[in-house]
Amino acid sequence: MHDKQLAFHKKMAHLRSSFLRGLPERLERGRVLLQGVHSGEGLSAVKELHLLFHSIKGTSASFQLYEINLSAKAAEAMLMIALEHKKLPESAQLELLTQQLENIVNMADATTLAYSTPPCFELPKQAPDASNVANIASESEIYICDDDPILLAQLVSQLACFGYHASAFHTLDDLEQAVRQRLPSALVMDVVFPEGKEAGLERVESLKTYLNGHVPIVFISSRNDFESRMRAVQAGGRAYCHKPIRSTELLDVLDGLTMTHPPEPFHILVVDDEPDTANYHALVLQEAGMLTRIVSDPAHVLEALTGFNADLVLMDMYLPQCSGAELATLLRQTPGYLSLPIVFLSSETNTGRQYQAMKVGVDGFLNKPIQADTLIAEVSMRAERMRTLRSLMIRDSLTGLYNHTTTKHFLDSEIASASRRNSTTCFAMIDLDYFKKVNDTYGHAMGDQVLVALSRLLQQRVRQSDVVGRYGGEEFAVVLTDIDLERAKAILDQLREDFARVKFFANGIEFTCSFSCGVAAFPRLETALEIGEAADKALYQAKREGRNQVVAFQS
């Protein structure tokens, strides 16, 4: 058993033992409630008893304590009937409830049950990580094989502008020798060579032992028919680009195939008044790489959501103070949480009651106990959808950059943070030179390609801590953290030079573009408004002085 799996089993065993150790006290409370049903407490005692047996039923099933689960399930069903009819249980029913409670007492021996059955489930199996292959190259190293030296030189130059190191190979034999020594992160391969019309495809197929499925293949060809594309698929191609190659298209493909930065973990709020159950499900999600926050008191849900940036709320249907449906309704009435996914995870099996709960706008209903794979898949799917919707609201649809409002929000937040850290933050405004002429001469579709190319360059070349946004039209903004004005200007100047070398092609015509930039710094300027206005003034100074330059605002 792997160390990670063993550690997971130990955590699960600890949670199960904790549940069993806590049962005697909870069952003693059950005895008191049973005695109080006909001595003044009435339906309030029945309601508390129902919650007690409901939580024991769900948790015991999750921990594979099936005998306890059966007794708790029988007791819960009797109490639910009483609550639905608003009628106290008869003496015979009370005797049955007492019998079920005592059955649980007799079975709840922590020392014999905690380790009497195998751990609840295995961790989901993960696909092998290609980064563990001994001789694989860094994620930015690309091999390109084509017998056209001019095209090879163009592709190497264009990819270099966007941070890729490309090695060029004119012959199939040179490529094969390189592959045998070191694998690239991706292979861009022509189809037709002097050796034959499908020589590129055939050589890739002969190298499958070395490529071993870890290296994505991008075929490039002047042929665009079905047969050629299908033959490339059959040879193991992950993408196919038709010549003449547009650098932006190839970059899209390579980014999708080689970017290996781990995504931001999903943030999941778990709402359950049963600590063992909450910890159980939180542990499963944590082992899948998610961040969790547990709330046992519904009154604290809004507080817990503040600053957590939750992608999904996973809650029980039965809670103290209110029902899960009532809590879901409250969230739907709270600004900012109208579209937040809410999934009930409950041992409630009555489809009618499930349907009523779903009517308040809940996104799903999962039954306890639930397999780890199923829980992770269901939560991940809905959380990913939330991420996508949130991204559509805060990002520009063409470039994928943050929109104007979101970028300003980041600038405000970063200036406040820099003030606390006693650090320096810079803000840059970028504007494409003569962009209207590009649209008028080559068309708006070509203009969009230029915008996408600049946005991609900015994203790839700034640090992960920096923020890039599209301010509108051909205007972009960059928030650079923990950097002085001189260093920020140097970085932006290098970006300007690299972008000016990017070649665009429209209707057989080759052209380039440039941009002008203004940059200002905090704390030389104290507020987001001041730094924004200063960067804008510096930008227009760059425009007046001839464009294609970076100007730093000097107060």
N, C-alpha and C positions, 0 to 999 in steps of 0.2 A: 504494500500500500504506500502511495506517495505521501511525502511529509505534509503537503497541503491537505490531502484527503484525511489523513490521520488527525491533523489539528481540527479539521471540521467536525469529525466524529466526536472528538473530545468535547468540543463546545456544545454539540447537540446532547451528549450524555449529561453534561453539567446542567443544561436547561431542563432536561427531563427529570433529573434528580431534584432540582429546585421546585419543579411543579409538584412532585410527589411529597416533598417535605412540607409544602404549604397546604396540602389537602386536609390534614386533620383539623387545623384551625378553621378552615372554610366549612368543613362538614359539621363541626360543632355549631357554627352559626346556622347551618341548615336545620339542625335539631331544634334550635331556639325558635326559628321561624315556623317550623311545622307546629310546634306547641302554641305559637301565637296566632295561627290562622283562625281558630275559633275562640280566641280569648281577647278580642279587641282590635287586633291589627288588620284582620280581614284581607281585602284584596291587595293592600300594599305589601303584606307579607307574601302573598302569592306571586306578585310581580317580582319581588326580590328573589324569591326561590327560583322562579323561572330563569332569571338572569344568571343565578348561581349554577344551575344545572346546564344551562346553555353554554356557558363559558367552559365548564368542565367537559362537556361533550366535545366541543371543538378542539380544545387543547389535547385531550387524551387521544383523540383520533390522530392528530398531527404527530404525536409521539408514539403511535402504534400501541397504545394501551387499550386494546379493543374491548376487554371485559368491562373496564371502567366506562368506556364509551357507550356500550350497550345499555348499562343501567342508567347513566345520565340521560341518554336519548329517550328512554321510556319515561323517566320522570318529567323531562321537559315537555314531552307530548301531552301528558296529562294536565300539566299546569297551563299549557297554551290553550287547551280546550276551555279550562275554567276562566281564563282571561277573556277569551273571545265571547263567552256567554255571560261574562261578569257575574259568575256564580261560584261560591266557595266550594271546594271539593267536599264530597261526602265522607263519612267516617271510613267507609271501605276504601275509598281512594287515598285517604290520608295514611291508612295502614300500608297500602301498596307503595306510596311515596317513601314512607319510613323504611320499608323493606329494601327499596332501591338504594336509599342513602346508606343503610347498614351494609349492603353488598359492596358499595364503593369503599366504605371504611375497612372492610375485611380484605379488600384487594390492594389497598393503598399502603403496601409495605415497601418503603423506599429502598431498603437494603436488598430486597429480593427482586424487585421489579426494574430498578434503574438500569441494570445491565443484563436482564434476562432475555432480551430480544436484540437482534442486530440493530445497528444504527438505522435511522429512519429511511434514508435514501442516499444514493451516491451523488456526488457533485456532478453537474453536467459536464460531459466530455468536451474538451476544447480542441479545435483543429490545430495541427502542428504549426508552429510559427516559422515562417520562411526565414526570418531574421536569424534563426539559430543555425542555418546552413553555414558550414565552416568557411567556405570560400566565396560567399556572396558579397557583392560590392556594396558601397554605401548607397543610400536611397536616391542620390542625385546622379549616379553614374549610368550613362546610357551608351549602348553599342549601336552604331548605325552602319549598315552594310549596303552599299549601292555602287554600281560600276560607273556612275556618272560623277566625276570629280567635282564639277561645278555645283551640283545639287548637294553633294556631301558637305562641301565647304559652307554653303548657305545654311544648311540645317544645323551644323555645329555652331556657327556664329549666332544664329537666332536662339538656339536653346541656351547658349551661354548667357545671353542677355537676361534670361529668366532663372538663372541659378543652377542650370543643369551642366554637368561636365559630360560632354559627348566624345567618344572615341570613334574615329572614322576608319572603315575598312573597305578597300576597293575590291578585294577578292574574297571568295567564299573560303578559300584555304586559310587566309590571314584571320578571318573571323573565327573559324573553327579552332585554330591554335590559341586564340585569346580566350575563347569560351572554356577550353580544356584547362586553362591556367586559373581563370577567375571569372565568376559569373557576374554579369551586370545586373542592375536593378530592373532593366527592361531592354529589349532588343527590337530595334526598328529595322525591318528587313525588306529589301526589294524582292520582287518575284522573278523577274526576267534577268538572266545573266547570259554571258556568252556560252556557258555550258548547256543552256536549254531554256525553254519558255517557262518551265516550272522549277528551275534549278534552286531558287531560293526556298521554295516550299519543301523540296526534297532534302535540302541540306538541314533545314530545321528538324524535319522528321528523323534524320539520321543522328541528330544531336540530342534527342529526347532523353537519353540516359544521363547526359550531363546536365541538361536544363532541369530535369526532374520535377517539372511542374511548378518550380518556384519562380521562374523568370517569365513575365508576360511578354508575348510576342505581338508586335504591331507590324502588319504587312502593309507595304506601300506599292502601288501599281498604277500604271496608266490605263489598265482595264477596269471597267466598272460594271460588268455584266454579272448576272446571277451565278453562272458557273464559276467564274473567277473568285467571287466572294465566298461561295460555298466551299470551294477547294481550300481556301485560306482557313476557313472554320475547321475543316476536317484535318488540316495540318496543325491545329492547335492555336490558331490566331485568336487573340483576345480583342483585337481591333483591326480596322481596315481603313486606310486613308487613300483617297483617289488623287493621283497627280494631275495638275501641279499641286504640290503640298502647301496648304496654308499653315503658317506657323501657329496661328491661334488654335486651329483645329487639332494639330498634333500636340500642342501644349495641354489642351483640354483632356486629351486621351492619356497622356503621360501622367498628368496630375492625378487622374482617377485611378491609374494603375499602380503608382509608386508612392503616393503620399501615405505614410504609415504613422503619422502622429495620432496618438490615442485620443478619441473624442472625450469631451467633458462628461464625467459620469452622470448618470441620471440621478435626480434628487427625488426621493420618495418619502412622503410623510405617512407613517403608519399610525392609525388611530384605533386603539383597542384597549379596553379597560382591564383585560387579562394580561398581566405583565409577561407571563411565560409564552403565551401565544404571540404577543407583539415581538418579543425578543427572538422567537423562533423564525418568524417570517422575515424580520429584519436581517437576521443572520444569513438566511438563504440569499436575500437580495445583495447583501454586502459581499458574499462570496462570489457573486456575479459581477462585482466591480461597481455596484451602485452605492450612493450615499443615502443613509436613512436617518430619519429623526422620528422618535416615538413619542406619542401623546396618549396618556391614559385618561385624562379628564377633558371632555369635549369643550369645556369653557376655555381651555388653553390653546385651541386649534388656531385661532386667528393670530395669536401671539407667536405660535410656532412657525406659521407660514411667513411671517414678516422677516425679510432678509434671507429666507431659505431658498427662494426661487424654485419652488417645487415643480416637478414635471408631472406628478400624479399623486393623488391621495388614495391610500388603501385603507379602508375602514370596515369595522364590523357593523352589522346591521342593528345589533342590540347594544345600547350603551346606557350608562347611568345618566340621569338628568334628562335625556332626550333620546329619541331613536336616531338611527343612522340616516333615515330619510329626512328627518327634521334638520339634522346637522347639514346634510347635503343641500337642502333648500336654503338654509342660512348662507352657505358659501355662494350659492348661485345669486343671492341677493346682494353680495358684497362686491364692490368695484374691484376689478382686477382678477376675480376668480370665476367669472361667468363661463369661461371656456376651459378651466382647469379640469383635467380628467379625474373623475371620482369612480373608484371601483369598490364594490362591496365584496368583502371576503368573509363569508359566514357559513355556519353549519346549518342555516335555514334551508330546508329542502322543499318547502311548500311553494309550488310555482305561482300560485295566486298571490301570496305575500311577496314573493320576489318581484312579480310584475308591478304590484302597487309601489314597491320601493323604487323601481326603475322609472316610474312616471315622473319623478321629481327632477329628472335630467342626469341620472347616473349613467356612466358609460359602459358598465359591465357588472356581471355578478359571477363570482367564483365561489365554488363550494369547498368548505373544509371537510376532510383533509385534502391537501392538494400536493401533487408531485412537484419537486423542485423545478424540473424542466418546464412544466406547465406554468407555474407561477412566474418564473423568469421570462418566459416567452410572452405571456399575456401582458405583464407589466412593461416589458421593453417595447412591445409593439405600440401600446397606447402612449407611452412616454415619448417615443420617437415621433409619433404623430403630433403630439403637443409641441415638441421642439420645432417641427416643420411649420406649424401654424404660427408659432411665436416668431420664427425667422421671417416668415412672409410679412409680418406686421412691422418688423424693425429693420428690414434690409431692403435695399434697392433691387428690384426684380431683374434688371439687366445684368448688373455687375456682381450681385451678391454681397456688396459692401453695405455697411450700416447706412441708414438713410440720414437725412439732415437732422431730424429731431433727436435720433438716438446718438449721433455723433456729438451734438451739443451737450447732451446729458453726460456722455463719457468725459467731455472736457470739464464740465462743472465738477464731476466727481473726482477727477484726477487732480484738479487744482486744490480741492479741499484736502485730498490725501497728501499731496506734495507739501502743503502747508503744515500738516501734522508731522510729516517726516523730515521737515526742513530740507526739502530736496528741490530740484529744478525740473520743470516740465516745459516742453516746447510744443507750439502749435503751428502747423504749416498749412497754407492755402495753395493749391495747385490749379492752374488753368491751362488747358490745351491751347497752343498758339494756332491761329487761323483755322479753327475747327469748322467754322461755317463754310469756309472754302472747301474743306474735305467733303462735307455733306453735299455741297452744290456740285462739285466736280465728279465725285465718285458714288454718290448716293448715300442715303441714310443707313442702309444695311452695312455699307463699308465703314461709315462713321461709328456705328455700334461696335464693329470689330476693333476699332482704335480705342474706344472707351474700355472695352473688355481687356484689351492687351495692357493698357496702363493700369487698370485696377489689379490685374494679375501680378504685374511687376511690383506694384506697391505692396501687395499682400505677401509676396514671396521674399521680399528683400528687407522688410522691417521686422523687428523682433515680435515675439508672441505677446509681449506685454504692451505693445503699441496698438493703437486703434486707427483703422483706415475707414473713411466714409466718403460717400458721394454726396456732395453738398447740393448738387443740382446741375442739370445740363452737362457741360464739359468741365465742371469745377469739382475738385476733390479736396479732402481735408485729412490731415494726419496728426494724431496726438502722440507725441514721443515722450516717454516717461524716463525720469532719472537721467537726464542728459543735458549738457550745457548748450548754449546757443551756437557756439563755434562748431562743436562736434555734430550737432543736428544739421547745420548748413552743409558740412562736408558730406554727410550721408545723402542728403537730398540732391546735392550737386552730382554725386556719382550716379544716383538714380536717373537724373536728367540726362547725363551723358549716355548711359546704357539705353534709355528709351529712344534717344535720337538715332541709335544704330539699328533699331528694329525695322525691318523692311515689310511693307504691306504691298499687296498685289490686287489690282482691280482692273478687269478687262485687259489683261496683258500689260498693264502699266505698273511699274514699281515706284513707290514713293515712301517717304519717311515723315515723321511728325516730331514735334518738340513741345515742351511745356515751359511755362514760367512759374516761379514759386516765390512766395513770401513767407517768412517764418519769424515768429516772436516768442519770447520766453517769459515764464514765471520763475522767480518773483520780481523780475524787473518790472513787470506789469502785474497788478495785484488781483484782478478779477477776470472771469471768463469773457465778459463783454469787452474789457480793455484789450486782452490778448487777441481776441478775434478781430477787433477793429485794426489793431496794429499789424497783424498778419495780412489783412486785406490791403492796407496801405502799402506794405512792402511788396505785395504782389503787383499792384498797379505801378509801382516804381519800376519793377522788373519789366513790365509791359512797355512803359514809356521809354526805357533805356535800350530797347532793341529786342526784347523777348529772349526766350531760350536761355534763361539765367535764374539764379537763386539770389534773392536779396534778404538779408537779415535786418529786422527792424532795430534801429539803435535809438534808444530813448534819450 
